[in-house]
Amino acid sequence: MHQSRLAGFIIDCDSAALDGPVAFWGAALGMDARPPDGAAYVPLDAAARDLVIEVQRVSHPSRVHLDIETDDVEAEVGRLEALGARRLEQIRSWWVMEAPTGHRFCVVRARASLEGRAGTRRWP
Amino acid sequence: MHQSRLAGFIIDCDSAALDGPVAFWGAALGMDARPPDGAAYVPLDAAARDLVIEVQRVSHPSRVHLDIETDDVEAEVGRLEALGARRLEQIRSWWVMEAPTGHRFCVVRARASLEGRAGTRRWP
């Protein structure tokens, strides 16, 4: 038995610097930038929407990808494989996966307990 | 004076039929499919997260795009142009725009009043 839910999304930017992308997306979405999380990530303050939204510096074409958060990454990855997704790459504690529709997304460890949180589903 | 906020996101699928994509994304995100909205859109039930999430059939490469909702589309598009975005195409009541980061997104009319809703920002 494990739990998961949509965590939020990452705005992947093929950009040498993140200042410009963060300034645009923070103002566009009306969310203040928070302190950088390492060299590649700047979180936006999406707490009012109970979402994780981050601007990420990447070296592939710019896109948006979803994150799914869970209390058991291996169990959740297995559940998603059974639905037709496939594992692409493990990065530290999370997995990059590819949906049958071709979209890439990540399965990440929930930063806080998912118990009773909006949208959390419990899987057998 | 107008208001806007992140509405949610659209999972664009370059797929002849939407059944497969909707089955995958509904199960992956733990959100039930709702009745189709025309031939190209199937909403997922993301009410618990106060988001609009839809699977859309498209004829360009699959991607994810954001929607920003507002009570004044023209004012919001103007605000985003001042931030560096540009108008690409008007479709019925909404505008497709391109961010300075290259991401495409839409500015749509809010389906319900934004007054007092989580994450709503009021712009001068």
gemmi code that builds the backbone of each chain (N, CA, C; Angstrom):
import gemmi

chains = {
    "A": [
        ("MET", (0.846, -1.198, 0.000), (0.000, 0.000, 0.000), (0.882, 1.249, 0.000)),
        ("HIS", (0.671, 2.111, -0.998), (1.419, 3.368, -0.978), (0.500, 4.486, -1.471)),
        ("GLN", (1.003, 5.705, -1.384), (0.191, 6.854, -1.765), (0.942, 7.714, -2.778)),
        ("SER", (0.194, 8.429, -3.602), (0.816, 9.379, -4.529), (-0.181, 10.464, -4.893)),
        ("ARG", (0.349, 11.517, -5.448), (-0.497, 12.579, -6.009), (0.357, 13.464, -6.922)),
        ("LEU", (-0.313, 14.267, -7.722), (0.384, 15.275, -8.513), (1.121, 16.216, -7.565)),
        ("ALA", (2.428, 16.369, -7.774), (3.191, 17.305, -6.943), (3.121, 18.711, -7.534)),
        ("GLY", (3.249, 18.789, -8.845), (3.263, 20.082, -9.510), (4.001, 19.960, -10.812)),
        ("PHE", (4.654, 21.027, -11.234), (5.355, 20.927, -12.506), (6.596, 21.801, -12.521)),
        ("ILE", (7.458, 21.439, -13.436), (8.753, 22.068, -13.564), (8.802, 22.742, -14.933)),
        ("ILE", (9.224, 24.001, -14.935), (9.355, 24.745, -16.186), (10.819, 24.637, -16.605)),
        ("ASP", (11.093, 23.713, -17.520), (12.464, 23.439, -17.980), (12.876, 24.510, -18.990)),
        ("CYS", (13.977, 25.175, -18.712), (14.431, 26.270, -19.581), (15.839, 25.990, -20.082)),
        ("ASP", (15.967, 25.915, -21.398), (17.281, 25.754, -22.035), (17.912, 27.139, -22.103)),
        ("SER", (18.485, 27.559, -20.987), (18.953, 28.938, -20.835), (20.213, 28.928, -19.989)),
        ("ALA", (21.199, 29.744, -20.357), (22.460, 29.770, -19.605), (22.232, 30.270, -18.183)),
        ("ALA", (21.370, 31.266, -18.023), (21.099, 31.834, -16.701), (19.615, 31.687, -16.390)),
        ("LEU", (19.306, 31.579, -15.089), (17.906, 31.402, -14.712), (17.217, 32.721, -14.329)),
        ("ASP", (17.984, 33.794, -14.167), (17.380, 35.053, -13.691), (16.206, 35.500, -14.569)),
        ("GLY", (16.450, 35.538, -15.880), (15.406, 35.996, -16.791), (14.180, 35.084, -16.761)),
        ("PRO", (14.370, 33.759, -16.929), (13.229, 32.854, -16.861), (12.458, 32.935, -15.539)),
        ("VAL", (13.177, 33.064, -14.427), (12.504, 33.138, -13.125), (11.727, 34.445, -13.013)),
        ("ALA", (12.328, 35.549, -13.498), (11.633, 36.837, -13.431), (10.352, 36.778, -14.249)),
        ("PHE", (10.446, 36.198, -15.455), (9.236, 36.122, -16.288), (8.175, 35.238, -15.639)),
        ("TRP", (8.530, 33.999, -15.304), (7.512, 33.049, -14.842), (6.955, 33.410, -13.474)),
        ("GLY", (7.810, 33.983, -12.617), (7.311, 34.426, -11.315), (6.251, 35.511, -11.483)),
        ("ALA", (6.539, 36.493, -12.356), (5.584, 37.582, -12.581), (4.359, 37.094, -13.351)),
        ("ALA", (4.579, 36.223, -14.341), (3.456, 35.733, -15.151), (2.450, 34.985, -14.280)),
        ("LEU", (2.963, 34.134, -13.375), (2.081, 33.312, -12.545), (1.724, 33.997, -11.223)),
        ("GLY", (2.327, 35.169, -10.973), (2.039, 35.879, -9.729), (2.586, 35.148, -8.519)),
        ("MET", (3.746, 34.519, -8.671), (4.350, 33.762, -7.573), (5.777, 34.253, -7.351)),
        ("ASP", (6.106, 34.594, -6.125), (7.456, 35.088, -5.832), (8.477, 33.973, -5.977)),
        ("ALA", (9.681, 34.357, -6.404), (10.787, 33.398, -6.452), (11.274, 33.137, -5.036)),
        ("ARG", (11.636, 31.906, -4.776), (12.215, 31.545, -3.483), (13.713, 31.318, -3.685)),
        ("PRO", (14.459, 31.109, -2.603), (15.909, 30.917, -2.773), (16.213, 29.726, -3.673)),
        ("PRO", (17.252, 29.822, -4.505), (17.608, 28.720, -5.409), (17.839, 27.430, -4.630)),
        ("ASP", (17.511, 26.325, -5.270), (17.725, 24.997, -4.708), (18.845, 24.370, -5.560)),
        ("GLY", (20.097, 24.656, -5.184), (21.224, 24.234, -6.013), (21.369, 25.166, -7.211)),
        ("ALA", (22.186, 24.756, -8.182), (22.497, 25.633, -9.311), (21.431, 25.581, -10.396)),
        ("ALA", (20.612, 24.538, -10.372), (19.737, 24.303, -11.524), (18.260, 24.594, -11.254)),
        ("TYR", (17.883, 24.810, -9.988), (16.459, 24.955, -9.672), (16.169, 26.236, -8.894)),
        ("VAL", (15.124, 26.940, -9.297), (14.592, 28.028, -8.479), (13.103, 27.765, -8.267)),
        ("PRO", (12.700, 27.494, -7.017), (11.282, 27.262, -6.737), (10.503, 28.583, -6.794)),
        ("LEU", (9.273, 28.515, -7.261), (8.347, 29.646, -7.132), (7.435, 29.344, -5.947)),
        ("ASP", (6.960, 30.401, -5.291), (6.117, 30.175, -4.119), (4.692, 29.866, -4.559)),
        ("ALA", (4.404, 28.567, -4.648), (3.077, 28.115, -5.068), (2.349, 27.459, -3.909)),
        ("ALA", (2.727, 27.841, -2.686), (2.128, 27.229, -1.499), (0.620, 27.487, -1.435)),
        ("ALA", (0.196, 28.654, -1.915), (-1.232, 28.972, -1.873), (-2.037, 28.000, -2.731)),
        ("ARG", (-1.365, 27.357, -3.703), (-2.030, 26.385, -4.570), (-1.644, 24.955, -4.196)),
        ("ASP", (-0.894, 24.808, -3.107), (-0.462, 23.478, -2.661), (0.249, 22.721, -3.790)),
        ("LEU", (1.104, 23.459, -4.512), (1.842, 22.871, -5.630), (3.333, 23.141, -5.465)),
        ("VAL", (4.136, 22.295, -6.063), (5.554, 22.568, -6.232), (5.744, 23.034, -7.676)),
        ("ILE", (6.218, 24.256, -7.844), (6.501, 24.768, -9.186), (7.925, 25.307, -9.167)),
        ("GLU", (8.750, 24.802, -10.067), (10.143, 25.218, -10.103), (10.554, 25.560, -11.525)),
        ("VAL", (11.468, 26.514, -11.642), (12.106, 26.808, -12.923), (13.444, 26.073, -12.903)),
        ("GLN", (13.683, 25.275, -13.934), (14.897, 24.464, -13.965), (15.735, 24.812, -15.194)),
        ("ARG", (17.053, 24.896, -14.992), (17.956, 25.076, -16.133), (18.265, 23.714, -16.712)),
        ("VAL", (18.036, 23.552, -18.017), (18.273, 22.258, -18.663), (19.096, 22.458, -19.929)),
        ("SER", (19.580, 21.349, -20.472), (20.363, 21.435, -21.707), (19.669, 20.645, -22.818)),
        ("HIS", (18.353, 20.528, -22.705), (17.545, 19.986, -23.797), (16.515, 21.069, -24.140)),
        ("PRO", (15.758, 20.912, -25.211), (14.787, 21.963, -25.548), (13.847, 22.273, -24.375)),
        ("SER", (13.490, 23.531, -24.248), (12.609, 23.967, -23.159), (11.269, 23.246, -23.234)),
        ("ARG", (10.745, 22.882, -22.073), (9.418, 22.266, -22.022), (8.887, 22.382, -20.599)),
        ("VAL", (7.716, 21.829, -20.382), (7.137, 21.742, -19.034), (6.993, 20.268, -18.725)),
        ("HIS", (7.394, 19.855, -17.534), (7.120, 18.449, -17.170), (6.467, 18.366, -15.799)),
        ("LEU", (5.692, 17.305, -15.631), (4.978, 17.062, -14.379), (5.827, 16.268, -13.417)),
        ("ASP", (5.592, 16.473, -12.142), (6.135, 15.600, -11.109), (4.975, 14.915, -10.387)),
        ("ILE", (5.158, 13.642, -10.101), (4.239, 12.906, -9.227), (5.007, 12.617, -7.948)),
        ("GLU", (4.391, 12.924, -6.797), (5.087, 12.674, -5.523), (4.454, 11.479, -4.820)),
        ("THR", (5.279, 10.769, -4.063), (4.826, 9.521, -3.460), (5.609, 9.226, -2.189)),
        ("ASP", (5.023, 8.383, -1.333), (5.752, 7.949, -0.135), (6.548, 6.672, -0.418)),
        ("ASP", (6.497, 6.154, -1.669), (7.233, 4.934, -2.009), (7.552, 4.982, -3.511)),
        ("VAL", (8.721, 5.516, -3.837), (9.061, 5.749, -5.246), (9.051, 4.440, -6.029)),
        ("GLU", (9.618, 3.391, -5.486), (9.693, 2.134, -6.231), (8.291, 1.575, -6.514)),
        ("ALA", (7.418, 1.626, -5.521), (6.052, 1.122, -5.720), (5.302, 1.966, -6.742)),
        ("GLU", (5.502, 3.265, -6.694), (4.798, 4.153, -7.626), (5.326, 3.962, -9.055)),
        ("VAL", (6.642, 3.827, -9.184), (7.211, 3.582, -10.515), (6.656, 2.268, -11.065)),
        ("GLY", (6.540, 1.264, -10.229), (5.971, -0.017, -10.664), (4.515, 0.131, -11.099)),
        ("ARG", (3.745, 0.898, -10.337), (2.344, 1.139, -10.705), (2.267, 1.816, -12.073)),
        ("LEU", (3.127, 2.796, -12.305), (3.104, 3.538, -13.569), (3.608, 2.681, -14.728)),
        ("GLU", (4.565, 1.798, -14.451), (5.007, 0.860, -15.497), (3.844, -0.038, -15.919)),
        ("ALA", (3.063, -0.450, -14.955), (1.914, -1.321, -15.277), (0.893, -0.582, -16.137)),
        ("LEU", (0.893, 0.758, -16.051), (-0.013, 1.571, -16.871), (0.574, 1.856, -18.249)),
        ("GLY", (1.855, 1.483, -18.466), (2.442, 1.657, -19.793), (3.605, 2.633, -19.850)),
        ("ALA", (3.961, 3.256, -18.717), (5.119, 4.162, -18.712), (6.399, 3.340, -18.610)),
        ("ARG", (7.537, 3.975, -18.957), (8.792, 3.250, -18.790), (9.837, 4.113, -18.094)),
        ("ARG", (10.730, 3.414, -17.379), (11.807, 4.102, -16.666), (12.834, 4.593, -17.674)),
        ("LEU", (13.303, 5.826, -17.510), (14.374, 6.335, -18.364), (15.678, 6.480, -17.596)),
        ("GLU", (15.620, 7.087, -16.418), (16.863, 7.386, -15.701), (16.565, 7.659, -14.239)),
        ("GLN", (17.391, 7.082, -13.368), (17.258, 7.401, -11.949), (18.239, 8.514, -11.602)),
        ("ILE", (17.750, 9.558, -10.967), (18.595, 10.686, -10.564), (18.423, 10.836, -9.059)),
        ("ARG", (19.481, 10.636, -8.339), (19.394, 10.634, -6.870), (18.169, 9.826, -6.427)),
        ("SER", (17.212, 10.464, -5.739), (16.092, 9.679, -5.190), (14.908, 9.562, -6.141)),
        ("TRP", (14.991, 10.180, -7.325), (13.799, 10.153, -8.174), (14.050, 9.452, -9.502)),
        ("TRP", (12.947, 9.118, -10.168), (12.999, 8.486, -11.483), (12.416, 9.399, -12.547)),
        ("VAL", (13.130, 9.495, -13.677), (12.568, 10.121, -14.874), (11.877, 9.012, -15.653)),
        ("MET", (10.611, 9.242, -16.016), (9.858, 8.228, -16.760), (9.298, 8.825, -18.049)),
        ("GLU", (8.927, 7.936, -18.963), (8.275, 8.382, -20.201), (6.893, 7.756, -20.280)),
        ("ALA", (5.893, 8.605, -20.459), (4.511, 8.138, -20.578), (4.294, 7.494, -21.939)),
        ("PRO", (3.258, 6.673, -22.078), (2.941, 6.115, -23.400), (2.627, 7.216, -24.418)),
        ("THR", (2.278, 8.398, -23.951), (2.013, 9.526, -24.847), (3.292, 10.253, -25.242)),
        ("GLY", (4.446, 9.796, -24.733), (5.716, 10.407, -25.101), (6.191, 11.482, -24.135)),
        ("HIS", (5.313, 11.937, -23.243), (5.716, 12.961, -22.275), (6.672, 12.374, -21.244)),
        ("ARG", (7.675, 13.163, -20.888), (8.542, 12.765, -19.782), (8.036, 13.384, -18.492)),
        ("PHE", (8.140, 12.631, -17.414), (7.725, 13.160, -16.110), (8.588, 12.503, -15.046)),
        ("CYS", (8.517, 13.013, -13.822), (9.338, 12.460, -12.748), (8.478, 11.927, -11.612)),
        ("VAL", (8.983, 10.902, -10.971), (8.375, 10.362, -9.753), (9.337, 10.680, -8.619)),
        ("VAL", (8.871, 11.513, -7.696), (9.753, 12.027, -6.641), (9.225, 11.640, -5.265)),
        ("ARG", (10.136, 11.641, -4.310), (9.754, 11.389, -2.926), (8.998, 12.595, -2.391)),
        ("ALA", (7.857, 12.383, -1.764), (7.091, 13.492, -1.192), (7.929, 14.185, -0.120)),
        ("ARG", (7.927, 15.510, -0.128), (8.730, 16.266, 0.847), (8.080, 16.268, 2.224)),
        ("ALA", (6.770, 16.074, 2.265), (6.042, 16.016, 3.543), (5.021, 14.892, 3.425)),
        ("SER", (4.490, 14.459, 4.548), (3.530, 13.350, 4.535), (2.360, 13.658, 3.601)),
        ("LEU", (1.940, 12.660, 2.850), (0.798, 12.825, 1.941), (-0.525, 12.482, 2.617)),
        ("GLU", (-0.435, 11.983, 3.824), (-1.633, 11.526, 4.550), (-2.664, 12.651, 4.640)),
        ("GLY", (-3.839, 12.406, 4.065), (-4.924, 13.372, 4.177), (-4.759, 14.626, 3.332)),
        ("ARG", (-3.720, 14.678, 2.488), (-3.514, 15.880, 1.662), (-4.439, 15.835, 0.437)),
        ("ALA", (-4.841, 16.997, -0.029), (-5.777, 17.085, -1.164), (-5.223, 16.342, -2.366)),
        ("GLY", (-6.047, 15.494, -2.938), (-5.676, 14.804, -4.167), (-4.853, 13.542, -3.957)),
        ("THR", (-4.514, 13.221, -2.720), (-3.718, 12.000, -2.484), (-4.577, 10.766, -2.726)),
        ("ARG", (-4.000, 9.800, -3.459), (-4.674, 8.520, -3.696), (-3.851, 7.414, -3.079)),
        ("ARG", (-4.547, 6.451, -2.516), (-3.901, 5.308, -1.895), (-4.030, 4.128, -2.847)),
        ("TRP", (-2.915, 3.500, -3.171), (-2.923, 2.399, -4.159), (-2.632, 1.077, -3.472)),
        ("PRO", (-3.330, 0.025, -3.869), (-3.142, -1.292, -3.240), (-1.742, -1.865, -3.512)),
    ],
    "B": [
        ("MET", (-7.741, 47.673, -13.501), (-7.532, 46.651, -12.474), (-8.140, 45.324, -12.949)),
        ("HIS", (-7.290, 44.278, -12.984), (-7.843, 42.974, -13.331), (-7.165, 41.914, -12.476)),
        ("GLN", (-7.653, 40.690, -12.567), (-7.114, 39.611, -11.749), (-6.706, 38.437, -12.632)),
        ("SER", (-5.738, 37.657, -12.156), (-5.367, 36.434, -12.876), (-4.741, 35.448, -11.902)),
        ("ARG", (-4.645, 34.222, -12.350), (-3.925, 33.190, -11.600), (-3.664, 32.015, -12.519)),
        ("LEU", (-2.780, 31.135, -12.091), (-2.569, 29.876, -12.791), (-3.882, 29.097, -12.797)),
        ("ALA", (-4.339, 28.706, -13.983), (-5.562, 27.904, -14.065), (-5.225, 26.421, -13.909)),
        ("GLY", (-4.151, 26.009, -14.575), (-3.780, 24.601, -14.547), (-2.960, 24.307, -15.772)),
        ("PHE", (-3.062, 23.073, -16.265), (-2.268, 22.763, -17.445), (-2.967, 21.733, -18.321)),
        ("ILE", (-2.516, 21.724, -19.560), (-3.110, 20.908, -20.595), (-2.048, 19.924, -21.056)),
        ("ILE", (-2.420, 18.649, -21.120), (-1.503, 17.614, -21.591), (-1.810, 17.401, -23.070)),
        ("ASP", (-1.008, 18.027, -23.921), (-1.206, 17.981, -25.380), (-0.682, 16.657, -25.909)),
        ("CYS", (-1.537, 15.921, -26.595), (-1.151, 14.596, -27.093), (-1.331, 14.540, -28.605)),
        ("ASP", (-0.253, 14.263, -29.288), (-0.301, 14.084, -30.737), (-0.735, 12.646, -30.997)),
        ("SER", (-2.033, 12.432, -30.914), (-2.585, 11.071, -30.922), (-3.916, 11.095, -31.652)),
        ("ALA", (-4.173, 10.079, -32.472), (-5.420, 10.050, -33.245), (-6.624, 9.941, -32.315)),
        ("ALA", (-6.507, 9.157, -31.254), (-7.621, 8.964, -30.316), (-7.175, 9.401, -28.931)),
        ("LEU", (-8.137, 9.857, -28.134), (-7.781, 10.332, -26.789), (-7.985, 9.270, -25.716)),
        ("ASP", (-8.640, 8.154, -26.049), (-8.959, 7.153, -25.018), (-7.716, 6.679, -24.271)),
        ("GLY", (-6.695, 6.310, -25.026), (-5.476, 5.804, -24.397), (-4.795, 6.858, -23.528)),
        ("PRO", (-4.534, 8.060, -24.092), (-3.930, 9.115, -23.280), (-4.736, 9.456, -22.020)),
        ("VAL", (-6.065, 9.505, -22.149), (-6.891, 9.843, -20.985), (-6.818, 8.725, -19.947)),
        ("ALA", (-6.839, 7.479, -20.407), (-6.757, 6.358, -19.461), (-5.434, 6.407, -18.709)),
        ("PHE", (-4.336, 6.660, -19.445), (-3.044, 6.701, -18.771), (-2.973, 7.859, -17.783)),
        ("TRP", (-3.247, 9.084, -18.254), (-3.027, 10.256, -17.387), (-4.011, 10.313, -16.230)),
        ("GLY", (-5.243, 9.862, -16.482), (-6.212, 9.816, -15.380), (-5.727, 8.896, -14.267)),
        ("ALA", (-5.248, 7.692, -14.659), (-4.763, 6.733, -13.664), (-3.452, 7.203, -13.047)),
        ("ALA", (-2.555, 7.769, -13.864), (-1.260, 8.201, -13.343), (-1.431, 9.278, -12.280)),
        ("LEU", (-2.332, 10.238, -12.545), (-2.519, 11.359, -11.620), (-3.595, 11.064, -10.579)),
        ("GLY", (-4.274, 9.915, -10.717), (-5.331, 9.579, -9.760), (-6.531, 10.498, -9.873)),
        ("MET", (-6.859, 10.881, -11.113), (-7.981, 11.792, -11.357), (-8.912, 11.159, -12.387)),
        ("ASP", (-10.199, 11.087, -12.063), (-11.154, 10.491, -12.993), (-11.348, 11.371, -14.220)),
        ("ALA", (-11.593, 10.726, -15.352), (-11.928, 11.466, -16.564), (-13.347, 11.984, -16.443)),
        ("ARG", (-13.566, 13.179, -16.961), (-14.909, 13.755, -17.002), (-15.409, 13.703, -18.447)),
        ("PRO", (-16.666, 14.059, -18.679), (-17.172, 13.985, -20.059), (-16.347, 14.867, -20.982)),
        ("PRO", (-16.130, 14.423, -22.227), (-15.349, 15.212, -23.182), (-15.936, 16.598, -23.372)),
        ("ASP", (-15.063, 17.567, -23.630), (-15.462, 18.940, -23.895), (-15.149, 19.169, -25.382)),
        ("GLY", (-16.109, 18.797, -26.247), (-15.851, 18.832, -27.687), (-15.018, 17.631, -28.098)),
        ("ALA", (-14.509, 17.668, -29.333), (-13.806, 16.503, -29.875), (-12.353, 16.442, -29.421)),
        ("ALA", (-11.819, 17.560, -28.942), (-10.371, 17.628, -28.725), (-9.956, 17.632, -27.262)),
        ("TYR", (-10.911, 17.802, -26.329), (-10.547, 17.951, -24.919), (-11.270, 16.947, -24.023)),
        ("VAL", (-10.528, 16.323, -23.127), (-11.152, 15.552, -22.051), (-10.598, 16.078, -20.726)),
        ("PRO", (-11.451, 16.708, -19.906), (-10.989, 17.201, -18.604), (-10.770, 16.042, -17.636)),
        ("LEU", (-9.780, 16.172, -16.777), (-9.623, 15.257, -15.650), (-10.185, 15.967, -14.416)),
        ("ASP", (-10.685, 15.178, -13.467), (-11.283, 15.793, -12.282), (-10.181, 16.205, -11.303)),
        ("ALA", (-9.774, 17.465, -11.398), (-8.719, 17.994, -10.537), (-9.287, 19.016, -9.564)),
        ("ALA", (-10.596, 18.883, -9.280), (-11.249, 19.859, -8.397), (-10.637, 19.839, -7.005)),
        ("ALA", (-10.197, 18.672, -6.539), (-9.598, 18.586, -5.201), (-8.338, 19.436, -5.116)),
        ("ARG", (-7.714, 19.713, -6.263), (-6.506, 20.536, -6.297), (-6.802, 21.947, -6.815)),
        ("ASP", (-8.086, 22.237, -7.048), (-8.481, 23.554, -7.548), (-7.723, 23.899, -8.837)),
        ("LEU", (-7.593, 22.890, -9.715), (-6.886, 23.074, -10.978), (-7.771, 22.633, -12.136)),
        ("VAL", (-7.504, 23.180, -13.294), (-8.066, 22.669, -14.539), (-6.965, 21.840, -15.204)),
        ("ILE", (-7.223, 20.558, -15.396), (-6.258, 19.700, -16.100), (-7.019, 18.986, -17.197)),
        ("GLU", (-6.555, 19.124, -18.428), (-7.238, 18.506, -19.559), (-6.237, 17.777, -20.443)),
        ("VAL", (-6.710, 16.710, -21.050), (-5.944, 16.020, -22.079), (-6.485, 16.533, -23.414)),
        ("GLN", (-5.586, 17.018, -24.268), (-6.006, 17.610, -25.539), (-5.379, 16.858, -26.703)),
        ("ARG", (-6.172, 16.616, -27.732), (-5.627, 16.045, -28.969), (-5.069, 17.168, -29.818)),
        ("VAL", (-3.797, 17.047, -30.211), (-3.157, 18.103, -31.007), (-2.478, 17.471, -32.219)),
        ("SER", (-2.083, 18.328, -33.166), (-1.376, 17.832, -34.356), (0.028, 18.422, -34.407)),
        ("HIS", (0.569, 18.764, -33.233), (1.979, 19.148, -33.122), (2.598, 18.173, -32.118)),
        ("PRO", (3.913, 18.180, -31.959), (4.497, 17.224, -31.013), (3.880, 17.354, -29.615)),
        ("SER", (3.748, 16.217, -28.943), (3.156, 16.195, -27.607), (3.955, 17.063, -26.650)),
        ("ARG", (3.241, 17.769, -25.777), (3.912, 18.570, -24.745), (2.911, 18.880, -23.647)),
        ("VAL", (3.347, 19.640, -22.665), (2.459, 20.128, -21.608), (2.473, 21.643, -21.696)),
        ("HIS", (1.314, 22.265, -21.646), (1.337, 23.733, -21.597), (0.465, 24.249, -20.458)),
        ("LEU", (0.834, 25.424, -19.975), (0.115, 26.061, -18.870), (-1.009, 26.940, -19.387)),
        ("ASP", (-2.044, 27.088, -18.582), (-3.068, 28.093, -18.825), (-3.054, 29.093, -17.673)),
        ("ILE", (-3.183, 30.355, -18.008), (-3.405, 31.408, -17.013), (-4.832, 31.882, -17.205)),
        ("GLU", (-5.605, 31.965, -16.098), (-6.991, 32.406, -16.227), (-7.133, 33.811, -15.655)),
        ("THR", (-8.080, 34.539, -16.223), (-8.210, 35.960, -15.873), (-9.647, 36.433, -16.077)),
        ("ASP", (-9.973, 37.543, -15.420), (-11.292, 38.143, -15.649), (-11.235, 39.177, -16.767)),
        ("ASP", (-10.047, 39.380, -17.369), (-9.915, 40.357, -18.456), (-8.768, 39.897, -19.364)),
        ("VAL", (-9.110, 39.133, -20.395), (-8.084, 38.525, -21.250), (-7.200, 39.585, -21.890)),
        ("GLU", (-7.798, 40.648, -22.405), (-6.994, 41.656, -23.101), (-6.002, 42.332, -22.143)),
        ("ALA", (-6.460, 42.656, -20.933), (-5.569, 43.295, -19.957), (-4.454, 42.334, -19.541)),
        ("GLU", (-4.784, 41.076, -19.367), (-3.771, 40.103, -18.942), (-2.754, 39.857, -20.064)),
        ("VAL", (-3.231, 39.762, -21.292), (-2.303, 39.593, -22.424), (-1.367, 40.801, -22.502)),
        ("GLY", (-1.902, 41.993, -22.285), (-1.072, 43.198, -22.289), (-0.032, 43.165, -21.172)),
        ("ARG", (-0.433, 42.715, -19.996), (0.507, 42.600, -18.866), (1.634, 41.630, -19.214)),
        ("LEU", (1.286, 40.513, -19.830), (2.290, 39.497, -20.166), (3.182, 39.964, -21.321)),
        ("GLU", (2.629, 40.730, -22.251), (3.467, 41.323, -23.315), (4.509, 42.245, -22.698)),
        ("ALA", (4.100, 43.011, -21.694), (5.044, 43.930, -21.043), (6.158, 43.161, -20.340)),
        ("LEU", (5.882, 41.894, -19.981), (6.901, 41.044, -19.350), (7.781, 40.352, -20.395)),
        ("GLY", (7.422, 40.480, -21.682), (8.272, 39.904, -22.722), (7.641, 38.775, -23.516)),
        ("ALA", (6.410, 38.409, -23.195), (5.729, 37.370, -23.980), (5.158, 37.986, -25.251)),
        ("ARG", (4.820, 37.127, -26.225), (4.194, 37.686, -27.429), (2.966, 36.870, -27.832)),
        ("ARG", (2.025, 37.572, -28.454), (0.802, 36.929, -28.922), (1.123, 36.057, -30.122)),
        ("LEU", (0.573, 34.851, -30.170), (0.738, 33.996, -31.343), (-0.559, 33.854, -32.115)),
        ("GLU", (-1.650, 33.567, -31.424), (-2.895, 33.279, -32.125), (-4.072, 33.409, -31.168)),
        ("GLN", (-5.137, 34.060, -31.654), (-6.350, 34.112, -30.856), (-7.276, 32.983, -31.288)),
        ("ILE", (-7.747, 32.210, -30.337), (-8.666, 31.105, -30.625), (-9.917, 31.345, -29.781)),
        ("ARG", (-11.023, 31.537, -30.460), (-12.257, 31.915, -29.746), (-11.950, 32.970, -28.678)),
        ("SER", (-12.186, 32.679, -27.403), (-12.016, 33.731, -26.383), (-10.615, 33.781, -25.784)),
        ("TRP", (-9.709, 32.892, -26.219), (-8.400, 32.891, -25.559), (-7.250, 33.208, -26.510)),
        ("TRP", (-6.119, 33.514, -25.925), (-4.915, 33.809, -26.694), (-3.850, 32.762, -26.429)),
        ("VAL", (-3.212, 32.283, -27.488), (-1.997, 31.476, -27.371), (-0.830, 32.450, -27.375)),
        ("MET", (0.040, 32.333, -26.371), (1.190, 33.244, -26.275), (2.483, 32.441, -26.194)),
        ("GLU", (3.588, 33.126, -26.484), (4.901, 32.498, -26.339), (5.716, 33.277, -25.319)),
        ("ALA", (6.221, 32.569, -24.317), (7.039, 33.191, -23.275), (8.422, 33.513, -23.836)),
        ("PRO", (9.145, 34.418, -23.190), (10.537, 34.685, -23.611), (11.404, 33.433, -23.512)),
        ("THR", (10.979, 32.458, -22.726), (11.719, 31.196, -22.603), (11.361, 30.220, -23.718)),
        ("GLY", (10.449, 30.611, -24.609), (10.076, 29.751, -25.728), (8.855, 28.876, -25.457)),
        ("HIS", (8.416, 28.803, -24.202), (7.240, 27.982, -23.888), (5.973, 28.649, -24.423)),
        ("ARG", (5.086, 27.831, -24.955), (3.782, 28.350, -25.335), (2.803, 28.149, -24.188)),
        ("PHE", (1.919, 29.115, -24.000), (0.901, 28.991, -22.950), (-0.332, 29.746, -23.402)),
        ("CYS", (-1.442, 29.562, -22.682), (-2.677, 30.230, -23.079), (-3.179, 31.138, -21.970)),
        ("VAL", (-3.827, 32.212, -22.390), (-4.519, 33.107, -21.462), (-6.004, 32.936, -21.734)),
        ("VAL", (-6.718, 32.434, -20.730), (-8.119, 32.060, -20.923), (-9.009, 32.847, -19.969)),
        ("ARG", (-10.269, 32.951, -20.344), (-11.266, 33.579, -19.480), (-11.551, 32.663, -18.297)),
        ("ALA", (-11.527, 33.181, -17.088), (-11.831, 32.364, -15.904), (-13.264, 31.849, -15.995)),
        ("ARG", (-13.448, 30.566, -15.682), (-14.785, 29.962, -15.783), (-15.682, 30.398, -14.629)),
        ("ALA", (-15.058, 30.782, -13.508), (-15.822, 31.262, -12.347), (-15.076, 32.456, -11.775)),
        ("SER", (-15.744, 33.225, -10.932), (-15.116, 34.424, -10.371), (-13.806, 34.076, -9.677)),
        ("LEU", (-12.803, 34.915, -9.877), (-11.489, 34.706, -9.244), (-11.407, 35.401, -7.888)),
        ("GLU", (-12.430, 36.155, -7.566), (-12.413, 36.937, -6.325), (-12.178, 36.038, -5.113)),
        ("GLY", (-11.099, 36.302, -4.405), (-10.830, 35.556, -3.170), (-10.345, 34.135, -3.377)),
        ("ARG", (-10.115, 33.722, -4.620), (-9.665, 32.347, -4.881), (-8.163, 32.225, -4.620)),
        ("ALA", (-7.737, 31.047, -4.187), (-6.330, 30.831, -3.836), (-5.424, 31.185, -5.014)),
        ("GLY", (-4.420, 31.978, -4.749), (-3.420, 32.292, -5.765), (-3.799, 33.430, -6.687)),
        ("THR", (-5.007, 33.986, -6.536), (-5.401, 35.096, -7.415), (-4.601, 36.344, -7.081)),
        ("ARG", (-4.094, 36.996, -8.126), (-3.381, 38.271, -7.961), (-4.148, 39.366, -8.679)),
        ("ARG", (-4.163, 40.524, -8.039), (-4.842, 41.687, -8.619), (-3.774, 42.594, -9.207)),
        ("TRP", (-3.924, 42.941, -10.474), (-2.909, 43.761, -11.155), (-3.445, 45.152, -11.431)),
        ("PRO", (-2.603, 46.182, -11.257), (-3.040, 47.568, -11.456), (-3.365, 47.850, -12.929)),
    ],
}
model = gemmi.Model(1)
for chain_id, residues in chains.items():
    chain = gemmi.Chain(chain_id)
    for i, (resn, *xyz) in enumerate(residues, 1):
        res = gemmi.Residue()
        res.name, res.seqid = resn, gemmi.SeqId(i, " ")
        for name, pos in zip(("N", "CA", "C"), xyz):
            atom = gemmi.Atom()
            atom.name, atom.element = name, gemmi.Element(name[0])
            atom.pos, atom.b_iso = gemmi.Position(*pos), 0.0
            res.add_atom(atom)
        chain.add_residue(res)
    model.add_chain(chain)
structure = gemmi.Structure()
structure.add_model(model)
structure.setup_entities()
